[in-house]
């Protein structure tokens, strides 16, 4: 099993990195491989809806890490994306990254599992958490639960450890993700992946 961790914080050693390190401890104990990619401190432009990815099988923009991460996403059984709260929303850079990655990639994401972790000093965590989770359901990815919404509180990286419930939530998230990845792999081996119904696009315009 392998988990891809996408750090949407501009601080590669900040609160999200701390939460990821806590999750990584649980994954390591279970023999699950982790790879972390820092995107929040990169220059990543947003999608321009040019449609070229449908011809190329990848994003037309070649000068950032979106296409590079598509291959990593293909290899992963699970994905965790993390972001600090910016005005009740995820960091704009990680949103640009996720929108382009999920839209342009030709990777089959069905039954890969997804989760998000958010950090905040005080508020805005629920809205940010919900925004990031939207990427999973639309892609056929089961969302991993924990014992609370996956958020940690703190102003500095070390503050996160003082949020004992947040630390507990992240640990339980990693354990649940490990269980789900293994269970889905076993189920796919025994029964196959659910057959996909024909995709119909409706725009409600006559």
N, C-alpha and C positions, 0 to 999 in steps of 0.2 A: 504494500500500500504506500501511496505517496500523496502528500499534501502540498499544494502550492499556496504560499502566504504572500499576499500583495499588500505591502505597507503603503498606504496613501498619505502618510504624514510627511511633511517636508523635513521633519527632524528624524533622521534614521536611528537616533538613540532616545527617542521620546517615549511617551506613554504607550503608544501602539506597539512599539518595539518591545517594551516590557511585557505587555500582554501576550505578544507573540512568543516571547521566550518562555513564559509560563506554560502556554499551550505546547510548545516544543518539548518541554520536559516530559509532559504526559505522553506525547507521541513517541518520544525516544524510549520511554519505559515499555511501550507496547510494541516496539519494533517497527514503527511507522516512520518512513523517511520524510523529511521536510526540506523545502527549498523556499527561501524568502527573497522577494524582489522588492526593492524600494523604488516607488514611482512618484511619490509626493514631492520629491526634490528635483524632478526631471522637467525638461521643457517639452510638454506634450500638448499638442493642439487638439481642438475638438473636431468632431465629425462635420463634414461639409455636405453630406448627403449627395455625393457625386455618383454613387452607384457603381463605381469601378471595381469594388471588391467582389461584386457578383460575377465579373468577368475574370478577375485575377485570382480569386480565392484567398485574397489577403488585402490589407489596406493599401491604398495607393501611395500613402506617405511612408517613405522608407527611412527617414532620418531620426526615428525614435524607437522605443523598445516594444511597441505594440505587436508588430509581427513576430518579433523574437519571442515574446511571451505566449503567442498562440501555440508554438511547439511545446512549451512547458505545460500549457493548459491541457494539451492533448495527452501528455504523459501522466497527468495527475488523476487521482481517484477522487480527490476533494480539493476545494478551494476555500480559503478564508481571506476576505478582504477587510482591511481595517482603515479607519479614518478618524481624525479628530473632528469635533463639531465646529463648523464655521457658520455662525448665524443660523443655527438650527438645521444645517445641511452638511453633507460631506464636503471635504476639500474639493474645489473645482478641478484640480488636476487629476485626482483619482476618478472623478466622474467622467472626464474626457477620455481617460484611459479605458475605463470599463465599457463605456458606450462604443468606442471604436473596436475594442477587442471582441466584445460579444457580437457586434453586428457584422464585422468584416471577416471573422474567423470562420473557416469551414469545418471546425472541430465539432464532432457530435457530442453535445454536452448532456444528453439524456442519461439520467441515473448516476451522473457524477453528483456528489453532494456538495452543498454550499453553505457557508455561514459568514456572518459579518461580526466584527468587533468594533465598537466605537468608544472614544474617550472624550470626556468633557470635564471642565472644572466644576460645573454646577448643573446646567440644563441643556436642552436641545438634543439629548441623546436618543430619545424614542423616535423622533422624526428622522434623524440621520440613519438610525438602525433600519427603519422601514424603507428608506430610499435605497439603501444598498441591497436589501433583500429582494427588491423588485427584479433584479437581474436573474435570479435563480428560477423562480416559478415560471417565467415566460420561456425559459430555456429547457424545461423538463427536468430541472434539478431539484431533488428533495432538499428542503432546508433543515439544517441540524438544530434541534432544540437544546436547551440547557435548563438550569434550575431558576433562571431569571433571564431577562433580556441581556444580551451580551454587551454590557458596557462596564467600563472602569472609570473611576473618578480620580482626578488628580491634576495638579498644575505642573508637576515635574515627573520625570520617569520614576523616581524613587517613591513618590506619593502613591503610586498604584499599589505597591505592596501593603500600604496601610489600609487600603480598601479591601478588607478581608472577604466581604461578600462578593466583590468583583473578581478577586483572585479565585475564589471557589467556583464562581460561574464559569470562568475561562477553563479551569481544570475539568469541570464536568462537561463542558462543550467538547473539549478534545477527546474525552473518553467516549462520549456519545457519537462523535464523528468516526472514531475508530470502529465502533460497533456497527454503525450504519454502512460504512465502506465495505467491511468484511461480509456483512449480511447480504448486501446487494450483490457482491461478487459471487457469493455462494448461490444466491437465488438465480443469478444470470447463468451460472454454470449448470444448474439443475433444470431450469425452466426456460431459459432464454430471456432476452430483453422484450418487454411488451411491444407488440406490433404497433406501428404508428399509423393512425388513421390518415386519410388523405387531407392535406392541408389546404384549406380554403381561406382566402383573404376577402373580407367584407369591409367595404368602406362606407356603407350606409348612404351612398349617393346614387340616386337614380338618374 
